[in-house]
């Protein structure tokens, strides 16, 4: 009888644990393709017409870079308030130039003041050791309609990986907008803090981009 009671108790505890598990916000988001880096190489979406002058675009203050991380019991949103970036286009293609975004990691924020401090610590971003993260765009490949595959070298936490992710890109006048949501595995970048034994932190992190760039000469 005691054995049966213990079995029922463990079964109830297991069921309760499952019911307390929060949904993973990364489940329905496309995962970025991640590879080891190779020498940076600009790959235009199309050949630029001969004689086309490149136009440099700079990301505006209206641009947003955010993230969603989660653990067994819930999720948190955050992002970065300070970053800058630019890219150059010749016709409908990337120009032969550097295309780069630089993030000031000290500008990390989240929906919890305590969490924000922890994210900046050596357990996660280690902002003191790695004050900047960068993304150097090396290729843009058309897919369907306004959707493109963006490829580049992403440096986070002192680790650089080549990543590819889908993005919706639109051009209107002197403004280019880019929106994207994709998932990265924080373990790929050496961020492996597990969290509490009864509240483990998931590896998948959703990256949210809502970028607005204007022509430098506009």
C-alpha positions in Angstrom: 0.0 0.0 0.0 2.8 2.4 0.9 4.6 1.6 -2.3 1.5 2.4 -4.3 1.0 5.7 -2.4 4.6 6.7 -3.2 4.1 5.8 -6.9 1.0 8.0 -7.1 2.8 10.8 -5.3 5.7 10.8 -7.7 3.3 10.6 -10.7 1.4 13.6 -9.3 4.7 15.5 -8.8 5.8 14.7 -12.4 2.5 15.9 -13.8 2.7 19.1 -11.8 6.2 19.8 -13.0 5.0 19.3 -16.6 2.1 21.6 -16.1 4.4 24.3 -14.8 6.7 24.3 -17.8 6.2 27.4 -19.9 6.0 27.3 -23.6 9.2 27.9 -25.5 8.9 31.1 -27.5 11.5 29.8 -29.9 9.4 26.8 -31.0 7.6 28.5 -33.9 10.5 30.7 -35.0 13.0 29.7 -37.7 16.5 28.8 -36.6 19.4 30.7 -38.0 21.9 28.5 -40.0 25.2 28.6 -38.2 28.6 27.7 -39.6 32.2 28.3 -38.8 33.5 31.6 -40.3 35.3 31.8 -43.5 37.0 34.9 -45.1 34.4 37.7 -45.5 33.2 38.0 -49.0 30.5 40.3 -50.3 28.0 38.5 -52.4 25.6 40.8 -54.2 22.0 39.8 -54.7 22.2 40.8 -58.3 24.9 42.3 -60.5 24.8 46.0 -60.2 24.4 47.9 -63.5 27.7 49.3 -64.9 28.4 52.8 -63.7 25.9 52.6 -60.8 27.1 54.8 -57.9 26.8 53.0 -54.5 24.5 54.6 -52.0 25.3 54.3 -48.3 22.4 53.7 -45.8 22.7 54.3 -42.1 20.4 52.8 -39.5 18.2 55.3 -37.8 17.1 55.8 -34.1 13.8 54.1 -34.9 15.6 50.8 -35.4 15.2 48.1 -32.8 17.3 45.0 -31.8 15.5 42.8 -29.3 15.7 39.3 -27.9 13.5 36.8 -26.0 15.1 34.3 -23.7 13.2 31.6 -21.7 13.5 29.1 -18.9 11.3 26.3 -17.7 9.0 28.6 -15.8 8.7 31.6 -18.2 10.4 34.0 -20.6 11.9 37.5 -20.6 12.2 40.1 -23.3 15.1 42.5 -23.7 17.3 44.2 -26.2 19.9 46.9 -26.8 19.4 50.6 -26.8 22.8 51.7 -28.3 24.0 50.4 -31.7 25.0 51.8 -35.0 25.3 50.4 -38.5 25.5 51.0 -42.2 25.5 49.3 -45.6 26.0 50.3 -49.2 23.9 49.4 -52.2 24.7 49.7 -55.9 21.5 49.4 -57.9 19.7 46.4 -56.4 22.9 44.8 -55.0 25.3 45.1 -52.1 28.2 47.4 -53.1 31.8 46.3 -52.7 32.1 47.9 -49.2 31.8 47.0 -45.5 28.3 46.4 -44.2 28.3 46.4 -40.4 26.3 46.7 -37.2 28.0 47.4 -33.9 26.1 46.8 -30.6 27.2 48.5 -27.3 26.6 45.6 -24.9 26.5 47.9 -21.9 23.2 49.1 -23.3 21.6 45.7 -22.7 18.1 46.0 -21.1 15.4 43.6 -20.1 12.0 43.5 -18.4 13.7 43.0 -15.0 16.3 45.2 -13.5 17.8 42.3 -11.6 18.0 40.2 -14.8 19.6 43.1 -16.7 22.4 43.2 -14.2 22.8 39.4 -14.5 22.9 39.5 -18.3 25.8 41.9 -18.2 27.8 39.7 -15.8 30.3 37.0 -16.8 27.5 34.4 -16.6 26.1 35.8 -19.8 27.3 38.6 -22.0 30.3 39.5 -19.8 30.1 43.1 -20.9 33.3 44.2 -19.2 35.4 41.7 -21.2 33.3 41.9 -24.4 32.0 45.4 -24.7 30.8 45.1 -28.3 29.0 42.6 -30.5 29.1 43.0 -34.3 27.4 41.7 -37.4 29.2 42.0 -40.7 26.8 41.4 -43.6 28.5 39.4 -46.4 25.6 38.3 -48.6 22.0 38.9 -49.5 20.1 36.2 -51.5 16.6 36.8 -52.8 14.0 34.2 -51.9 10.4 35.1 -52.6 8.7 38.4 -52.8 10.2 40.8 -50.2 12.0 37.9 -48.4 15.7 37.6 -48.5 18.4 35.4 -46.8 20.9 37.6 -44.9 24.3 36.0 -44.3 27.1 37.4 -42.3 29.7 37.0 -39.5 28.1 37.5 -36.1 30.5 38.1 -33.1 29.0 37.7 -29.6 30.7 37.0 -26.3 34.1 36.9 -28.2 32.9 34.1 -30.5 32.4 34.7 -34.3 30.1 32.4 -36.3 28.7 32.7 -39.8 24.9 32.9 -39.6 22.1 33.0 -42.2 18.5 34.0 -41.5 15.4 35.2 -43.4 14.3 38.8 -43.4 11.7 40.9 -45.0 13.3 43.9 -46.8 11.5 46.8 -48.4 12.7 49.9 -50.2 10.6 53.1 -50.4 12.3 56.3 -51.6 15.4 56.9 -49.6 14.4 54.4 -46.8 15.0 50.7 -46.5 13.3 48.6 -43.8 14.3 45.1 -42.6 12.2 42.9 -40.3 13.3 39.5 -39.0 12.8 37.0 -36.2 15.1 34.0 -35.9 16.6 31.8 -33.3 20.2 31.3 -32.2 21.7 28.8 -29.8 23.6 30.7 -27.1 25.8 27.7 -26.5 27.3 28.3 -30.0 28.7 31.5 -28.6 30.0 30.2 -25.4 27.2 31.5 -23.2 26.4 28.3 -21.2 25.1 29.5 -17.8 22.5 26.8 -17.0 20.3 28.6 -14.5 18.8 27.0 -11.3 18.5 23.2 -11.2 14.7 23.5 -10.9 14.4 26.3 -13.4 16.8 25.6 -16.2 17.4 28.3 -18.9 16.9 27.2 -22.5 19.6 27.4 -25.1 17.4 28.9 -27.8 17.2 32.7 -27.9 14.8 34.6 -30.3 16.4 37.6 -32.0 14.0 40.3 -33.2 15.1 42.9 -35.7 13.0 45.9 -36.8 15.5 48.1 -38.6 15.1 51.3 -40.5 17.9 52.7 -42.7 18.0 56.0 -44.6 20.3 57.1 -47.4 23.3 59.0 -45.9 22.8 61.7 -48.4 19.1 62.1 -47.9 
